Amino acid sequence: MSAVHEREAAPDIFARIFNLLSSMKLGFCVFVSSAAVFAVATIVWEEPEAVVKNVPWVRFGIEALLVFLALHLFAAALAGYPWNRRSIGLLAARAGVLVAFAGALITTRFGREGTIAMTEGERRESYLTGRDLLSVQAPGPDGHGLVPRENFPLQGLVGTSRGTSRDLEFPLDDGSRVLVDRYYARYASRKVWAEGGEEPRPDPALEIVVATGGQESTQLLPALQAAVLGTDRLVVFVPFVDAEIERIVATRRREARAGTLVVETPGGEPRKLDVLDSLRKPVPLGDGYTLSVEQYSPNLVVRDNAAANEGDRPLNPAVHIRVTGPDSFDRTEWLFPEKEAPAALGRIGLDDRFRFSYDFGERLTNVYLLKRDAGVEFVIAAPGAEPKRTLQGPGGRVAIGEGFELSVTRVFANAVETEEAANDGAEKVAAIHVVWQGKGGQDEAWIPFGSTVRLTAGESSAWFQYTRSLAALPFQLELRESTATGSRIAFRVGSGPESERWIAVNEPLELADPDWGTWRIGLLPEPPAQGTSPTFFVSYDPGRPVVLAGSLAVCAGVFFMFWIRPFLRKSQGEDVAP
């Protein structure tokens, strides 16, 4: 033997790559990583299918992961060469998975899907694809109608957010540019208030938060407009405080009693009677009629046309009066301060002679919100008590009565109403935020799917529509009949004869493509609203036969491994234990 030590030649780069791809440890890591990626995508993304279709880097990443998994299966199969009959099942299963992956890749690259909305008697030869499109239209030459100007595909739309490199930018022929910087899958628009700047007649207001019963509600309180909270709180915002305002809020109000009964006659001055002083005492009205206050109820509740008092707090005060007079006249009536009692409780019916009303102004607690330099001063003026003052900054919470807390979150010098977009709608409604930047200015708006919005940049105007691109069908469709349970469709492939088919949910129409594969036309599960057209889904899956063949191969391989191979071993007297 030579003195030179023989060394085994190091494997070349291809052998190293092959050994890496065929490694069972790598295969296990790839399988676990794939499952983790798909699980996280399903949980994090609200529309994972839309993200995969519309975001290029996500689609490329998942396709690369599946290709790497396919390479591992192929390398692992080659590593077992030379094969024997015992390897038939495993080879068939691995080959089936590879074939299924190939079919899925064919569908991803060449498949089609979309929707068609038709009315009865309408014929269609195209469908709306799943590819979002921003269509820009300009006024016609004579100023009437709209003519197409540009169509921009919105590939990579899902996930856009303001200020990122994923914002979509499109140039127009006049030098202006269009930006799509946000996309919401559950678009919802709500009205909010914002500062409107200096105006000749500003509208100061407060944004307040009312907390009661464990719940909070936000509302706008304009200046000098009273808001009633509950049944006994009156809140008023006073933006400018002078000496007269200070005197009013500092005055002690008289203690609440039972209110005042007011009697009006056509030719005389109103007569005011204290309810407690007049209780069960006859009061002459004239012309032989007599008034009597029969009962005072601080909180009268009417159920099933019957009145009953519940509690001593004046939440719903009322008085029960009786009027007697000539010819055995004897009638009663319930009076409320600010509303009319149900007719079933009785009416006196002497409006041509006497009119009765009930005044209970002192039952409400006045809450004045005074604008100060250091914040907002809460002045709580309850009947019979000294006004209570509390100065709070933004967000400070003050108890204004039993079960009520009030806080001021914003102070507006000039409140204007605007709309705010959010991605928390109850239904799936896609919308994009479009910014049009021109030489003479800029305009922006949210455009829900299927809507058209006019934007103005300087002296130029254009209409922007968020829709989907159209694609041709290899056949013609006509809606003959539409009901709540299904639709009757007439179809014709090329110049062939016309046929009809009834389509219902889970009963789609299948038509062979002239080249390869099958088209499926079905009814969407959501029934159309009254007065709207039914919508059909359209799908072309060229890889479906390939996936089916791969699935059958996997099933055959598993059957061979678990049933045929043990039988062969047993017939040859070999140990069948795994």
Secondary structure as the mmCIF struct_conf table of DSSP 4:
data_model
#
loop_
_struct_conf.conf_type_id
_struct_conf.id
_struct_conf.beg_label_comp_id
_struct_conf.beg_label_asym_id
_struct_conf.beg_label_seq_id
_struct_conf.end_label_comp_id
_struct_conf.end_label_asym_id
_struct_conf.end_label_seq_id
BEND BEND1 ALA A 3 VAL A 4
HELX_LH_PP_P HELX_LH_PP_P1 HIS A 5 GLU A 6
HELX_LH_PP_P HELX_LH_PP_P2 GLU A 8 PRO A 11
HELX_RH_AL_P HELX_RH_AL_P1 ILE A 13 LEU A 21
TURN_TY1_P TURN_TY1_P1 SER A 22 SER A 22
HELX_RH_AL_P HELX_RH_AL_P2 MET A 24 VAL A 44
BEND BEND2 GLU A 46 GLU A 47
HELX_RH_AL_P HELX_RH_AL_P3 PRO A 48 ASN A 54
HELX_RH_AL_P HELX_RH_AL_P4 PRO A 56 ALA A 79
TURN_TY1_P TURN_TY1_P2 GLY A 80 GLY A 80
HELX_LH_PP_P HELX_LH_PP_P3 TYR A 81 TYR A 81
BEND BEND3 PRO A 82 PRO A 82
HELX_LH_PP_P HELX_LH_PP_P4 TRP A 83 TRP A 83
HELX_RH_3T_P HELX_RH_3T_P1 ARG A 85 SER A 87
HELX_RH_AL_P HELX_RH_AL_P5 ILE A 88 PHE A 110
STRN STRN1 ARG A 112 ALA A 117
TURN_TY1_P TURN_TY1_P3 GLU A 120 GLY A 121
STRN STRN2 ARG A 123 PRO A 139
TURN_TY1_P TURN_TY1_P4 PRO A 141 ASP A 142
BEND BEND4 GLY A 143 GLY A 145
STRN STRN3 LEU A 146 PRO A 153
TURN_TY1_P TURN_TY1_P5 GLN A 155 GLY A 156
TURN_TY1_P TURN_TY1_P6 VAL A 158 GLY A 159
TURN_TY1_P TURN_TY1_P7 ARG A 162 GLY A 163
BEND BEND5 THR A 164 THR A 164
TURN_TY1_P TURN_TY1_P8 SER A 165 ARG A 166
STRN STRN4 LEU A 168 PRO A 171
TURN_TY1_P TURN_TY1_P9 ASP A 173 ASP A 174
BEND BEND6 GLY A 175 GLY A 175
STRN STRN5 ARG A 177 TYR A 184
BEND BEND7 ALA A 185 ALA A 185
STRN STRN6 ARG A 186 ARG A 186
STRN STRN7 ALA A 188 GLU A 195
BEND BEND8 PRO A 200 ARG A 201
STRN STRN8 ALA A 205 THR A 212
TURN_TY1_P TURN_TY1_P10 GLY A 213 GLY A 214
STRN STRN9 GLN A 215 PRO A 222
STRN STRN10 ALA A 223 ALA A 223
TURN_TY1_P TURN_TY1_P11 LEU A 224 LEU A 224
STRN STRN11 ALA A 227 LEU A 229
TURN_TY1_P TURN_TY1_P12 GLY A 230 ASP A 232
STRN STRN12 ARG A 233 VAL A 238
BEND BEND9 PRO A 239 PHE A 240
HELX_RH_AL_P HELX_RH_AL_P6 ALA A 243 ALA A 250
BEND BEND10 THR A 251 THR A 251
HELX_LH_PP_P HELX_LH_PP_P5 ARG A 252 ALA A 256
BEND BEND11 ALA A 258 ALA A 258
STRN STRN13 THR A 260 GLU A 264
TURN_TY1_P TURN_TY1_P13 PRO A 266 GLY A 267
BEND BEND12 GLY A 268 GLY A 268
STRN STRN14 ARG A 271 ASP A 274
TURN_TY1_P TURN_TY1_P14 VAL A 275 SER A 278
STRN STRN15 LEU A 279 LEU A 279
TURN_TY1_P TURN_TY1_P15 ARG A 280 ARG A 280
STRN STRN16 VAL A 283 GLY A 286
TURN_TY1_P TURN_TY1_P16 ASP A 287 GLY A 288
STRN STRN17 TYR A 289 SER A 297
BEND BEND13 PRO A 298 PRO A 298
STRN STRN18 ASN A 299 ASN A 299
STRN STRN19 LEU A 300 ARG A 303
TURN_TY1_P TURN_TY1_P17 ASP A 304 ASN A 305
STRN STRN20 ALA A 306 ASN A 309
BEND BEND14 ASP A 312 ARG A 313
BEND BEND15 LEU A 315 LEU A 315
STRN STRN21 ASN A 316 ASN A 316
STRN STRN22 ALA A 318 GLY A 325
TURN_TY1_P TURN_TY1_P18 PRO A 326 SER A 328
STRN STRN23 PHE A 329 LEU A 335
BEND BEND16 PRO A 337 LYS A 339
HELX_LH_PP_P HELX_LH_PP_P6 GLU A 340 PRO A 342
HELX_RH_3T_P HELX_RH_3T_P2 ALA A 343 LEU A 345
TURN_TY1_P TURN_TY1_P19 ASP A 351 ARG A 353
STRN STRN24 ARG A 355 ASP A 359
HELX_RH_3T_P HELX_RH_3T_P3 GLY A 361 ARG A 363
BEND BEND17 LEU A 364 LEU A 364
STRN STRN25 THR A 365 ARG A 372
TURN_TY1_P TURN_TY1_P20 ASP A 373 ALA A 374
STRN STRN26 GLY A 375 ALA A 381
TURN_TY1_P TURN_TY1_P21 PRO A 383 GLY A 384
BEND BEND18 ALA A 385 ALA A 385
STRN STRN27 LYS A 388 GLN A 392
TURN_TY1_P TURN_TY1_P22 PRO A 394 GLY A 395
STRN STRN28 ARG A 397 GLY A 401
TURN_TY1_P TURN_TY1_P23 GLU A 402 GLY A 403
STRN STRN29 PHE A 404 PHE A 412
BEND BEND19 ALA A 413 ASN A 414
STRN STRN30 ALA A 415 ALA A 422
BEND BEND20 ASN A 423 ASN A 423
BEND BEND21 ALA A 426 GLU A 427
STRN STRN31 VAL A 429 VAL A 429
STRN STRN32 ALA A 431 GLY A 438
TURN_TY1_P TURN_TY1_P24 LYS A 439 GLY A 440
STRN STRN33 GLY A 441 PRO A 448
TURN_TY1_P TURN_TY1_P25 PHE A 449 GLY A 450
STRN STRN34 THR A 452 ALA A 457
TURN_TY1_P TURN_TY1_P26 GLY A 458 GLU A 459
STRN STRN35 SER A 460 SER A 482
BEND BEND22 ALA A 484 THR A 485
STRN STRN36 SER A 487 VAL A 493
TURN_TY1_P TURN_TY1_P27 GLY A 494 SER A 495
BEND BEND23 GLY A 496 GLY A 496
STRN STRN37 SER A 499 ILE A 503
STRN STRN38 ALA A 504 ALA A 504
TURN_TY1_P TURN_TY1_P28 VAL A 505 ASN A 506
STRN STRN39 GLU A 507 GLU A 507
STRN STRN40 LEU A 509 ALA A 512
BEND BEND24 PRO A 514 GLY A 517
STRN STRN41 THR A 518 LEU A 523
BEND BEND25 PRO A 525 GLU A 526
HELX_LH_PP_P HELX_LH_PP_P7 PRO A 527 ALA A 529
TURN_TY1_P TURN_TY1_P29 GLN A 530 GLY A 531
BEND BEND26 THR A 532 THR A 532
STRN STRN42 THR A 535 TYR A 540
TURN_TY1_P TURN_TY1_P30 PRO A 542 GLY A 543
HELX_RH_AL_P HELX_RH_AL_P7 ARG A 544 PHE A 559
HELX_RH_PI_P HELX_RH_PI_P1 PHE A 560 ILE A 564
HELX_RH_AL_P HELX_RH_AL_P8 ARG A 565 SER A 571
TURN_TY1_P TURN_TY1_P31 GLN A 572 GLY A 573
#
